[in-house]
Amino acid sequence: MGNPPELYHRILNIPRETSPQEIRAAYKNLVKKWHPDKHPPSSKPEAEARFKAITEAYEALLDQQENRAVFRVCNDGRAVSERTAMACGGIGGGGGAQIARTRSDDFGARVAPGTPAREFKKVYSSGNSGVGRRAFAEFSSSIMRKAPPLERKLECSLEELCHGCKKEVKFTRDVVTKTGSIVKKEVSQMVLVKPGWKKGNKITFEGMGDERPGCLPADAVFIISEKKHPVFKRVGNDLVLKAKVPLVSALTGWSFSFRLLSGKKVSCSFQDEIICPGYEKVIKGEGMPIIDQKGARGDLRVKFEIAFPKQLTDDQRNGLAEILRGCA
């Protein structure tokens, strides 16, 4: 039984929708890296296994891409399997069966003697197909398995997410020694936090997670989390600032100032208007940077909460009532 196409794509490290030219390019790069003649005796067995797996994946995917079809045609013109064709009279026999092959000229050139794949098979696979199949099975099995990712939180302040920064992260991972035992190893990596990143953004270091015998090394994944800010709250790309206004100031006029994450001072004045409960002032372009949109930023939304007095004296009540009657 053949191996699934998904496995071949993973061995060549290419996506499913790949052209024959891209398959060849991936194959050439990999065979240069894993050709057994370029490896010392200590790593030669692994190189041979990988080279055979790469070669098989390359040929199988090109066969699939170019719709190679080998079939036999009986006297009545039906296309049938080889076994059925043999029943019709065999190869070139009295039954009149013949072999029909459809393939592109390019594919024909590919299978000509002298290609790297064919030469390798002559040297390393002749008379030893059982070993080749076992090597491919071992290699493909390891390709299919990967240890679970090592996930850690990377806490950032709102200022760091606004301006961007570099953060060094240290973590401990499991490492497999030459004897097969597992030891702990502390490693460090540098993370470049980009302006506008949000909670939940992930940074992946491939192969830097835990190692397990017989598996590919896991990835180390750091997930951005946001520290609570004492003044601002982030909502998408916007920043929200809550401001409490005394009732008297909301009715008679009020001014206040604050500093943005950049340190810039902003003043708001309400002298000729009444601040109603739920009122919101929007300052365009003073929010968080929008990732992948150069120069674009969200907005700053200032939400006002009216602070009502807990109690009033009789004189205050009478005076307030007099004012409101005059406004009616």
Buried (B, 14 or more C-beta within 10 A) or exposed (E): EEBEEEBBBBBBEBEEEBEBEBBBBBBEEBBEEBBBEEBEEEEBEBBBBBBBBBBBBBBBBBBEBBEBEEBBBBEEEEEBEEEBBBEBBEEEEEBEBBEEEEBBEEBEEBBEEEBBBBEBBEEBBEEEEEBBEEBBEBBBEBBEEBBEBBBBEBEBBBBBBBBBBEBEBEBEBBBBEEEEEEEEEEEEBEBEBBBBBBEEBEBEBEEBBBBBEEBBBBBBBBBBEBEEEEEBBBEEBBBBBEBEBEBEBBBEBBEBEBEBBEEEEBEBEBEEEEBEEEBEBEBEEBBBBBEEEEEEBBBBBBEBBBEEEEEEEEEEEEEBEEEEEEEE
